[in-house]
Amino acid sequence: EISACLVGSEMCIRDRGWMFRLRFIKRWDRMHNQRTTDVDLHSHCLNVATVAHLLGVIKNKKFGGNVDANKLGMLGVYHEMAESFTSDISSKIKYANEDIARELKLLENTAEEKCVDSLPQFLRGEFSSLIIQNNVDAELKRIVKAADLLVALSKAKEEVDMANNNDFVDAKDNLQGKVNSFLDMPEVVYFIANFAEGYGITIDRLMTTEGSKKDIEKCA
């Protein structure tokens, strides 16, 4: 049994290696950052994965939806895997014209397939539905995209509002416009109204019982 488990172990190592490399890829790398973020942090730790999961739960519990919230969380974890090959590319560059957008999309698709191919055969079906974006259900993909934009907007707001960083002013406005295109989704509207402020909340307010009660009443 042990020898059977070792079959393909080199491929497994490569898969984990690509995941590990995400931490070295800096987001917003052409702009001055008061606080730097990497793709690993952006995708995995408290950000896109948790917001996507939360949006799914809100959709189901508050608005009668029927999506797999746990899968949304995992899609958030893996949605930037292609960047372990391509690095983070600014959307302004990515969509500068149709030719660039088309070629970069092909590159991303190839990178996603390479990530899946680095796994043993028996795992590929499970992970291809998480990593290869063309295989992701359209409804789930849109929720993850909304989460991605909400997290990016929170970063831009932090840089502008808390650090007075003018380098993010245009990004903040552009991201707000993109988020607005998702306001037909009630779970996004609810998140903005009840959770978005939490990104800038002070420690004192977080620790105050009375403040917490008011926040809970607001969300009810």
BELMO-V618220 format. One record per pair of residues at least 12 apart in sequence whose ideal C-beta (glycine too) atoms are under 8 Angstrom apart, sorted by sequence separation. I is the first residue (numbers start at 1). GAP is how many residues later the second one is. If there is no record, write none. Layout:
I:GAP + I:GAP
This chain:
26:12 + 27:12 + 56:12 + 57:12 + 116:12 + 156:12 + 160:12 + 25:13 + 26:13 + 56:13 + 155:13 + 159:13 + 179:13 + 24:14 + 25:14 + 56:14 + 23:15 + 25:15 + 27:15 + 89:15 + 116:15 + 156:15 + 157:15 + 22:16 + 23:16 + 53:16 + 56:16 + 115:16 + 116:16 + 156:16 + 22:17 + 23:17 + 53:17 + 55:17 + 56:17 + 22:18 + 23:18 + 86:18 + 53:19 + 112:19 + 113:19 + 153:19 + 156:19 + 52:20 + 53:20 + 112:20 + 22:21 + 52:21 + 86:21 + 112:21 + 22:22 + 85:22 + 86:22 + 153:22 + 50:23 + 52:23 + 53:23 + 109:23 + 152:23 + 153:23 + 49:24 + 52:24 + 109:24 + 194:24 + 49:25 + 51:25 + 82:25 + 85:25 + 86:25 + 108:25 + 109:25 + 194:25 + 50:26 + 82:26 + 85:26 + 149:26 + 153:26 + 49:27 + 82:27 + 84:27 + 48:28 + 49:28 + 83:28 + 47:29 + 48:29 + 82:29 + 85:29 + 149:29 + 150:29 + 81:30 + 82:30 + 85:30 + 149:30 + 48:31 + 81:31 + 84:31 + 48:32 + 43:33 + 44:33 + 82:33 + 146:33 + 149:33 + 43:34 + 81:34 + 43:35 + 43:36 + 146:36 + 43:37 + 145:37 + 42:38 + 150:38 + 162:38 + 146:39 + 161:39 + 142:40 + 39:41 + 150:41 + 158:41 + 143:42 + 146:42 + 150:42 + 154:42 + 157:42 + 158:42 + 142:43 + 157:43 + 39:44 + 143:44 + 39:45 + 154:45 + 150:46 + 39:49 + 78:49 + 81:50 + 82:51 + 78:52 + 77:53 + 78:53 + 79:54 + 75:55 + 74:56 + 22:58 + 25:58 + 22:59 + 25:59 + 29:59 + 71:59 + 28:60 + 30:60 + 22:61 + 27:61 + 75:61 + 19:62 + 22:62 + 25:62 + 26:62 + 18:63 + 21:63 + 25:63 + 19:65 + 75:65 + 79:65 + 18:66 + 75:66 + 18:67 + 72:68 + 76:68 + 71:69 + 75:69 + 79:69 + 72:71 + 76:71 + 67:72 + 68:72 + 72:72 + 76:72 + 67:73 + 72:75 + 67:76 + 59:84 + 56:87 + 55:88 + 52:91 + 55:91 + 52:92 + 55:92 + 52:94 + 52:95 + 48:96 + 51:96 + 18:97 + 48:99 + 51:99 + 15:100 + 18:100 + 48:100 + 51:100 + 15:103 + 48:103 + 14:104 + 15:104 + 47:104 + 11:107 + 12:107 + 11:108 + 12:108 + 11:109 + 42:109 + 8:111 + 8:112 + 7:113 + 8:113 + 37:118 + 65:122 + 35:123 + 63:123 + 34:124 + 35:124 + 62:124 + 63:124 + 34:125 + 62:125 + 33:126 + 59:126 + 28:127 + 59:127 + 63:127 + 27:128 + 34:128 + 35:128 + 59:128 + 62:128 + 34:129 + 58:129 + 55:130 + 34:131 + 56:131 + 33:132 + 55:132 + 58:132 + 32:133 + 55:133 + 58:133 + 32:135 + 31:136 + 55:136 + 31:137 + 54:137 + 28:140 + 31:140 + 51:140 + 54:141 + 28:143
